[in-house]
Amino acid sequence: KSSHRSRSSHLLCEDMGAVECCSRRGPNFKKFPKNRHGGRPFYIHLKGGINIPKGRKGYSAGHGSPPSPFVVMWVDEGESKGRFEDEAEDSVMQVKIEKGEGKIVSIKVPISRTQVWPPRDNCVTPVWNTTKPVEAFKRHRNDKIHIALMDYSHSSREDIIAYTVIRAAFLHEGQEQTIQIPLAYKPMPFFPANILLTLKLDKEPPLKKTIFFVRHGKSIWNKAQERDLGMSAMFSEDHGLHQEGIVQCEALRKSIRDCLDGEYKSDSKRDEYIKKFLNAELILCSPLSRCLQTAVVGFQDHPLIQKVDHIEKETAAKSENNVKSRSPIQLISSVREQRNFGSKDCVSKYKGAEILRYSQEHISKYYGPDAKKPYFLKSKQRNSLRFSCFDIVDASEPSHKWWDKELEGSTRFDSRIRQFVEHIQFCMEKTIIVVGHSLWIRHFLRRHMTENAVNYEPKLTTHKIGNCGVIACDIEFGAAPEEDGDDLQIIKCERLFNSKFENINLRQRVCTSGRPKHFEHTRLQYFADDRAFESQYETASRRN
């Protein structure tokens, strides 16, 4: 795929779809108030787009390969004539577009000042739902905001799909607006000539936040590892929760309910974290089914779910249009587990609303109206499940091919971690719950924990947190050195609800998520050990 990249895509994208901001100061702006030009950036929240043509120029609009669109934005000062004089020649890119009657116009893209929203593979209705800063000179209402929609999967001058320029005064803080962007080439007669993008202007985000990381309940793949059935289960994709995972989710649900009733006893140090946990403003979740099922079952009685569910019922009763409020649970593809050797449980075949339907069908085996009472649940744990919680989950972001079919190297994995950091850095919520995976959580903590945080909880960087374990983290932006790639630091960590670390079984070496403690932390040695163990396992199976 890299051999077919165009010059523009090559300069703005890297590592098979992992896109970062190409700013000279890295993907983030230190100490948000001012950038290198002395002004404040525009915090633009890009929701998504529609009417993106499937075919390219020269093909019929209904044929051809679907595009992999990504959005590029940059700002010019409205009254400046020589706005590119301070830009080096190698940092300015020439892009040609057509404007009426075959007239070709050349535009200049300042690579050093662009902000990029990453590609959505093979998607004609992409959704980003992410806020990013666009560097400005003085942040004046007359500033020009350039918006270019480009295609990552094609190689020609036509890899720019659409382009437009809007005034900063057109955007109003906190109000979503839909803009029409004309196509950069002459469209077919029966296809819309404009692409619609929905965006809004956000406020300056807070620098300090509290993030709660929750690992999913025990999945069918986790249980298969304990029973030495790893090789046979490797060929299945996107495993749901095992019955023991349901029990763990119900235990988390009971802990939340006890905290609300005042019956949960904890240390005085953790009381403050528990209050923030109950007052969380947003739940971000991996699109893999085991994480979504954990979020729906474990957080059934969380005040955020109860509040939004109550608002939805009132809205449905008062309004015929039934306009939904902001979803409390959002699926985000950057939180998915790392794809290692033999881990097909990190691969899915469902997008968007299909993820919700698949997860609901799996969980209905334990809670559905036709399902029997789960014999593995004690009488006190036999709770009902409101399937209406699936209706308040926002599954629009993973509407593209978000999973990895091949092994995910360390470079791509780190790029995905940085995408998640940008997502939480520029969102307005101060308290966020993230439902994810063991390897992903451990890698994130190992990358960003300060020395004091590591000394306080040293096992967080070497061990995996147990299923349905909860880790509270105080994070701060703008304090880390710029060379780290992002400026996030974890100041303090704390385990909640008696969360324990997972016991490592030597037989789990067939999967990369079950590393013995004494092995070296070298990724190549991990893979070599897995391949050697796999060949030994297959030989023993043939003999048996």
N, C-alpha and C positions, 0 to 999 in steps of 0.2 A: 504493500500500500504506500510505503514511503517513496517508492520510485515514481509514483504518479502524482506526487504533490506538486502544486504550482509554487511559484516564488512567494506569492502572498501568503498562502497557507503555510508554507515552510517557515516564514519569518514569524508568523503569529501563533502557530501551533507547534507542539512538540510531543514526542513520545506517544504516538498512536492515539491521539485524541485528548491527551492531558494538556489543557491550556492554562497558561498562567499570564498574569499581567507582565508586559515587557518593560515596565517602568524602570528607570535607572535606580530607583530606591527600592525595588522589589515590589511584591504584590500588595503591600500595605503602606499606608502613610504614617510615619512615626508621629506620635502625639497629635492625633487628628487635627487640632486647630489650624495648622498651617502646613503647606507643602513648600517645595523648593521655589515656587514663584511668589510666595508671600500671601497666597490666598487660601480659601477653603475649597475642598473638592465638592462636587455634586454627588450626593449619595442617591443613585438611581436604582430603583427596584424594577427589574425586568421580569414580567410575569410569563409571557409567551407570545406566540404568533400563529396566524392561520393564513390560508390562501397561498401557501408556498408551492410553486409548481413542481410536479414530480419529474417531468421531462426537461431536458436542456434544449437550447436553441438548435434547431435542425431536426428535432424529434417532435412527434406529436405530443400534446400535453398529457395524454393519458398513458404514455409509454415511457420507457427509460428507467434507469435506476433511481430510487428515492434519494434525495439529497441528505447530506449530514450538515445541517446549518449551524453556524455559530455567529454571534453578533459582536461587532467591534464598534466602540464609541471613543470619541476624543472631542476636546473642546478647544475652540479658537476664540480669542478676544475679539469682540464685535467691531471695535474701532481700529484694530491693528492691521496695517497693510502688509508689512514684512513679517508675518507670523512664523515663517519657517527659516528665518535668517540664522537663528541660533542653533538650528538642527544640523548635525553632521550629515554628509551625503549618504553614508551607509545606514542612517537611521530613518530615512525618508523613502517610502515605497510608492511607486507610480502604479495606479490602477486605472484602466480604461473602461468606460461605460458608454452606452448609447443613449442619446436623448433626442427622440423624435426624428423621423425621416432619415434614419441611419447615421445621424451626426454623432461622431465619437468624441467624447470629452475625457480628458485626463485629470484625475484628482490625486492629490498627494496625501498619503497616510503617514503621520509621524509615529514611527514604531515606538519611540521612547516614551510617548505620552498616551498610548492607547490603553484601553481597558477591554478585556475579552471575556465574554460569556462562552463556556466550553461547548464543543460540538454535541449534537444529539444525533446519533447514528441512525441512518435510514428512517428519518422522521419528517413528515410533511406538516405536522402540527406540534412543533417543539414547545416545551415548557421548561423554564429555568427557575422562576419563583425565587430569585436571589437578588440581594442588594450588593452593589459594588461601588467603590468611589471612582469618579472620573475626574482626573486632575484638571484644575482650572487655574487661570492666571489671577483674576480678581473676583471671580464669582459675581458677575454683573448680570442683570436681567437681559442685556443685549448680547451676551455671549452666544456663540453659535455652537450647537451640539451636533456633531456629525454622527450619523448612524448608518452603518454598513452591515448588511446581512450577506454572509459569504458561505460558500460551500466547501467543505473540507475533503470531499470525496472525488473532486474532479480536478483536472489539470489543464487549464487554459486561461486566457484572459477573462473568460466568462465565469470564473469561479466566484465573482461577486454577483449575487442574485439581485439585490436591491440596495438603493442608496438614497439618502435624503439628508437635509439639514433643517433643524428647527431652532427657534429662539428659546433661550432659557426661560423667558417670561411665559412661554406656553405651558410649562410644567408648574403645577401647584402642589405644595407640600401636603402629602397624605391623601391625595385624590388620584385614583387610577384614571388614566386617559388612554384612548386608543388613537394611534396615529397611522396614517396611510403612507406607505413607502412605495414609490413607483419602481417597477422592475428595471434592472439595468440593461435589459435587452428587449427587443420587440416581442410581446407575447403573442400566442396563438389567438385567433379571432374569438374562440369560444372560452377563453380563460381570463379571469380577472387581471386587470393591469396593475393592481396595487396589492401589496402585502400588508396585513394588519398586525401591528405590534402593540401590546398593552404594557404600559409602564407608569411609574409614579415617582415623585421626588420624596425621599425620606429625610428624617431629621438626623442629626449627628448621633451616632450610637454611643452607648456607655462603654467605658474602658474596663470596668471590673464586672465580672459575671460569675455565677455559680452554675456549674454543670454537674448533673448526676448521670453517671454511666450505669446502665443496667444490662447485664448479660441475659440472653434469652434462656428459657427453660430447657430442660434436657430434651433433645430431639431424637428422632428415630436413629439417626446416624451416630449420635453419642452413645445410645444404648447398644447399637450394633458393635461398637468398638469394645465395650466391656465383655461382650459375649464372643469375641473373636470372629465376628461375622463381617469384619471390615471390607474384605475383598469382594464379597458378594453384594454388599450394599454400595460399593463404589459406583456402580452403574446406574444408580437412581439419582434423580436431580431434585433439589429443593425439598429436603425432608421437612415434614411438619413436626409438631410436638409429639413426643411419646407420652404415654399415660403418666409416667413419673414426672414429666415436665408439666403436665396439667396440675398435679399435686403441688409442685413448687410454685406455680403461678397462683394457685389458690392460697398458699401460705403467704405470698407477698400481698395478695389482696386482703387477707386477714390482718396482716401487720398494718396496712394503711387504715383499715377500718378501726383497729384498736387505737391507733394514734388519734383518729378523729373523735373517738369516744373517751379518750383520756386514760385508757387502760394499759397502754404500752409503756413499759418502764425502760428508761435509757439513762446514760450518763448525762451530766450537765453539759459536757462538751458537745454532745450530739444533738441536744435539744434544739439548738439554733439551726442546724442543718435539717432536722426533721420538719421544722416550721417552714423553711424555704422549700423543702420537698413537697409539702402539702400545698404550697402557694405557687407551684410552678406555672409558668405562663405558656409553655409550649412543649410538646413531646415530638421529638424527631426519631424516626424509626427506619431501620433497614428494610428494603423491599422484599427480602427473603421471608418466606411464610412463617418460619418459626419465631421471628422477631415480631411480626405483626400479630400473631396469635398471643404472644406473651404480653404485648401492649394492651390488647383488647381484654384478655382475661385478668391479668394482674392489676390493671388500673381501672377496673369496672367501677369501683367506689371512690376513685380519686375526685377531689372537688372540681378539678378542671373538666373532667368528663361529665360529671353530674351537672355542672353549671351550663355547659354548652348544650347538653341533651335537653335540659329544661327550656333553654332559649329556643331550640329548634321546635319543640312541641308548641310553645306559645306562638311562634311565628307561623307555624302551620295552621293554627287555629284562627289567627287573626287575618292572615294574608292568603289570597288565592294563589299568588305567584310562588309562595313558599321559597323566598330568597334565603339561602343559608348564610349563617355567620361564618367567621373564619374558623377553619378546621383546627381542633386542638391536637390532632395527630397527623403529622405530615411524613410521608415516605420520601426518603432522600437516598439516592443511589450511591453517594460517596461514603456511606456508612456500611456498605456491604462488606462481607468477609473477604480476606485475601485469598486469591485462587492459587493454591499450591499443588504439588504433584499428587494426583489421586483424589483431590477434593472436589468431586462433581456435585457435592451438596451446595457448593457456592454458585452453581449454574442454574438458571431458571429458563422457562419458556413462556412466561406470562408478563404482560405489560399493562400498566394503567389499571383500569377497572377489573381486568382479568385476575390480577393479584388478589383483590378483595374477594372475588368469587371463589377462587381456588382455596384461599385460607378459610373462608366460611364453610365450604363443603367439608374440609378436613376436620374442623373443630366441631361440626354438627354431629360427628360420630360420638362425641362425648356429652354434648349438651342439647342436641336437637330434640324436637318433640317426639320423634319416633325412636330415639335412642333409649336404651335401657339405663337404669341408674348405674353409674360407674361403680363397679365393685371395688375399685382401688381407692375410692374416696371414702373417708370416714363419714359418719352421719353428720358431724358438725361441719364438714367441708362440702356437703352437697348443696351448693348454691346454684341458683338459676343464672343464666347468662342472657344478657340483653343483646340480641343480634343487631339491634338498631345502632350499636356502636360502630359497626362497619360502615354505616351511612355517613358518619361524621369524620371519616378518614380521607385525607386529601392524597390521592394516588396519581395526581397529574404529572408530577416531576419524572417518575420512571416510566414515561409513556414511550420511550425509545428502547433500543436494544442496550440495556444498561449493564449486563453481566459480561464476564470474561470467558471466552471459549478456550483460551490458552493460559499458560502460566503467567502470573503477574509478577514481574520483577520488582526489585526494591525501588527502582527509579519511578516506575509508574505508580507503585503503592504510595510512595512519599508525595507524589504529585496529587494523588487523590486525597491524602491527608490534608495537604495545603488547601485544596478546594473546600474541604469541610471547615477548616479554620476560617477561611474568608466568609463562609456562609454564616457561622455563628458570630463572627466579629462585627459584621455590619447589619445584623438583625437587631431590632429594638428591644427584644426580650432580655431581661437580666437573669432569669432563672429558667434553665432548660433541662429537660430529661432526654437522654439519648439511649435508645434501646438498640444494642448492637451485639457484637461477637467478641469472643475471648481474644483471638489474635489481634484484631483491630484495636480493641481497648488497650491491650498490653503495649502494642507498638505506639499508640498515641501517648500513653503515660510515659513510656521510656523516652520518647522524643522531647517532651516538654516539661517534665518534672524538674524542679530546682533541687539543689543539693540538700536543702533543709527538708523538702518534701520527701526525698528519697530516704533520708535518715529516719524520718518519722514512720514511713511505711515502706521498708526496703523490698518486701516481697512483691509489691505491685509491678515492678519492672522485670521480675524473673519468673513469677508464677501466674497462672491463669486464675481469675476470679471464678468462684463456683457459679453454677446455674442459678439464675434469678438473684445473683448478688448485686448489691448497690454500692457504688463508690461516689462520694461527694468530693468535688474539686472546686477550689477557689482559683479562678484564673484572672490574669491581668494582661492587657495588651499594651504595647509600647514600652515594655521594660526589657525585652530580650535583645541581644545584639543582632544587628542587621544581617550578619553572615549566616544566621540560622535558616534563612529562607522565609520565616514568618516570625512575628514578634509576640508570640503567645508564651506565657510562662504559667505553670501550675504552682501556685504558692503553697497550697496545703491540700492534703488528701485525708479522707476519713471514710472508713467502712461503716455502713448503716445496716440495721436490722439483722445483726449477728451474721453478717456475710462472711463466708469462709473461702479459703482457697481450695482449688480442685486438687485432689490427690492424683498424682501422675502414675499411671500404670505402664510398666515396660512393654506390655503387649500392644500398646496403642501407637507404637512407632510406625505402623503401617500408614498412619495419617500424620501429616506434618503438624497438626495441632496438638499432638500428644508427645512432646519432646521430653525425654528424661532430663533431669536437672543437670547431670554431670556432663552432658554433651556440650561441645563448643557452640557458641552462638554465631556460627558462620553459615550463611544460607547455602553455599555450595556443599558443605559437609552434610547439611540437613538432607538435601536432595540425593546425595550419594548414599547416605545411610538408608533412605527410603527405598531406593532402587535395589540395593543389596538385600534389604529385608524382604522386599516384595518377591525377588527371585527365590529366596529361601522358603518363603511362605508357599509359593506356587509349587515348588519341588516337593515339599512335605505334603501338600494337598494331593498331588498325583500319587504319591506312595500310599497314602491312606485310601 
